[in-house]
Amino acid sequence: MVNFNIDISETEIIGYDKYLLDSLLIDRSKSLFYNKTCNIIWATDNYSPLGEGFKIDDPILSNNIINEYGLIIRPRVKKTKTEQVARARNKAEVFTPSWLCNKQNNLVDENWFGEKFLFNKEINYSWDTNNKKIKFNDVIEVVPKLLENNIYKLTNAISEKNKNEIFRIYKELINNKIDDFIIIGLLESQFRLFLSIKILLEDGKKHYEINEILKEHPYRIQLGIKESAKFKKKELISYLEKLFEIDKSKKSGELTENNSLEMFLLEM
């Protein structure tokens, strides 16, 4: 009989990337509601004998689930029957079949992207995975047009140092429930493209050569060539470094305020 390892080692995760585990522990809904980074909580007294930081309402921190604490988080099937019964009675914890989890995920994806069965097609109590490689152009087609257009407008406003327009667009994104992490990621993508284009142009590359090297959609390259001319190379490098630090600090919990991106935009 094959022995599948159904548990995941949090210590191994933090070994791959020390910020990844911190990011996985963030409670996205609560963070959005309170406008600050909040972690998921234990929501059980089972771990309270371990002391401070393990109470029912305490946030789960990465240091509390690695190394000597690396085995306290276990899948339901790994828990004792007594624990399973207790959690089923007190916390309504039950086994959810994978096909149902997939169905729930598909409903969320459909609501966000506006397209059914984007990543897989449901078949009775299973699914058929869409193995098509996702490219930037595919993302552009499904990401809401508001987000796409506003990110282009935001980088343009940054290039013109138009603070009123910068904050008007940023507030519009926030009012439409666009998370700071998404805005940071898209800004990084734009600035990275602009920097790559500037470097290739300085190297004497033609427009068609830049398109072949970067393997981006021709329209995005065309816009990128036009927009990158508005920035100095040192500016783009500085912006990327600052956005990286903001992203890292927010994911690690070093920044609890939600105004770090606002401060970055204020400095434009």
N, C-alpha and C positions, 0 to 999 in steps of 0.2 A: 504494500500500500504506500502511495506517495505521501510524504510528509510535507505539506505546504506550510510555510511560515506565514501565518495570517497576521502577526503583529508587526508593527513598524517601530524601529529603534529611533527615538528622538535624538539620542546621542549621535547616531550616524548622520541624521539630517543636519545637525548643527556642525558636524564635521565637514559636510559638503559646502555649506554656506551659513555663517553664523547669524545672518539676518533673515534667512528663510524661515526658520522656526518661529522667530519673533513675529514675522508677518502672518504666519498661519494661525497664531494665537489671538490675533486681533478680532474683536467683535465688530464687524462692519456696520451692522444696524445700529448698535448702541453708540458707536463712534460718530456716525452721521447725525444721530439724534442730539447728542451732547456737544457736538462740535469739538471733540477732542479724542485722542486715541484711547480706546478702552479695550481691555482684554476680555475674553470669555472667562466665566467664573467656574468654580468647581461644581456648584449646584448640588452638593451632597456632603454629608458629614462623615463619609467613609474614610476620608483622608485626614480629618481633624486631629487624630492622635499624633500625627507627625509634627504638630506644632504650628507656630506662626506662619502665615502664608498658605495654609492648607484648610482654612475654615470654609464653610459652605458658601459665603459671599465673597471670599478672597479671589482676586484675579489670578489666573494661571500664568506664571512666568516661566520662561524657558529653563532657568536654573533649578526650578522645582520638579522638572520631569526628565532630567538627564543624569548621567553618571550613577551615583548611588540611588537616585530616585527613578532611574530609567525604566523600571518594570512596573511602576504603579499605575500607569495608563495602559489598559488592556482592552481588546475587543470584548464584546459581550460574551462570545462563546468561550473566552479564556477565563471568565469569572466563575466562581463557585456557584453551584445551584442555589445556595442560600442567598448570595448576593443578587443573582438574577431574579429570584422571586421577590426579594425586598424592593428592588428597583422597579420591577413591573408593578408592584402594589403602590409604592410611594411616588414614583416619578413617571409612571406610565411608559417605562422603557420596554419596548418590544422589538423583536427582530423584524426589520423591514427588508423584504426581498429586493434584490438588485434591479429587477425589471421595473419595480415601482419607483425606486430612487431615480432610475433613468427617465421614467415618465415625468417625474417632478422636475428634473433638470431640463427636459425638453420644453416643458411649459414655460419655465423661466426664460429659456433661450428664445422661444417664440415671441414672448412678450417684449423682450429687449430688442431682438434683431428684426422682428416683424416678418419672420419666415419660418415655416414649419420644417421640422426634421433637417435642420441645418447640419448637424454633426452625426446623426444616425437616424435610421428609420425603424420604428417599432414593428416587431413581428410577434404577435401573440404575447408570450411571456419572455421574449428576448428582443434583440435588436440587431440590425445590420449596420455596421459602422461605415461612415463616409470616409474613405481613405484618401480623398483628394487633398493635395497639399495646399494649405491656405497661403495665399500671396497677398501683398498689400492691396492690390486692386480688388480682391475679394472682400477685404475688410472695408474698403471705401464704399463698396456697394451695400453693405449691411449696416454699417455704423450710421446712426441718425445724422441726417444732413445738417442739423443744427450744430452738432459737435464738429463735424468736418469743416463747415464754413467758418465757424467761430475760431477754430484753432488757426486757420490761415489768416483771418482778420487780426487775431491776437499777435501773431508773429510780425505781421505788417505794422501794427501799432507800436510794437516794441522797437522795430527798426526805425520808426519815425520819432521815437521817444515821446509819443502822445499819451501822457499818463491818464487823461480823462477817458480816452477811448480804451486804453488798456483795462482800466477798472470797470468800465461799462460792460465790456465783453466778459471779463472775469465774473462779475456779479450775475450776468445772464446765465453763464454756465453753472454757477453754484445754485441759482434759483431753479434751474432745470435738473437738479439733483446729480450733477456730474461731479464725481468724487475728485478730490485733489490729486490722488494717485494717478488717475486717468489723465488729468490735465498735465501733470509732471511728465508722464510717460510720452504723451504726444508732443509736448514741447521739446523734450530730449530728442525724439525722433526727427523733428523738423530741423533743430539746430545741428544735429549730427549730419543730416543730409546736406545742409548748407555748407558746413565745414568741409565735408568730403568733396563737394563740387568745387569749392574755392581752391582746394589743394590740387585737384585734377586740372583745373583751368590754368593754375600757375605752372603746372607741369607741361602745359602746351597741348592738352587733350582737346579734341573736337567734341561737339555736342553728342554726336552719335557714338563716339568712343566712351564718353561718360555714361551714357545709357547702357552700353554693353558691360562696362565694368561694374556699375552699381546694381544692374539688373532690376531697376525700378520701372514703374509705368512711365512711358514717354511724357505724358502730361505732367506728372509729378516732377520729372527732371526739368521740363520746360519752365514750370513755375519756380522750381528751386534755383535755376540759373538766374532768373530775374530777381528773386528775393535775396539770394546770397550776396548779390552785388551791393546791397544796402548795409551789409555788416562788414566789420573788420575781422580778420581771422582771430585776433586776440580776444575780441568781444565774444565770439562764438565759443572759444575754448573756456573763457571765464564763465559764461552762462551754463555750459555743460557741467563744469566742476561744481558750481553752486547748486544746480538742480540735483546732481548726484548726492551731494551732502544733505540736502533737504530730504530727499527720498530715503536715504539711509537712516537719517536721524528719526524720521517719522515712523519707519518700520521697526526700528529698534526700541522705540518708546522714549528716546532721549528728548524728543519734542512732544510735549503734551498739548500745546496750544495749536489751534488750527490756522494761525495767521502767518506761518513761516513762508508759504507761497506768496501771500500778500506782501510781505516784507521784501521778498525777492523782486516782485513786480514794482514795488514802490521805489526801488533803487535804479530802475531803468532810466 
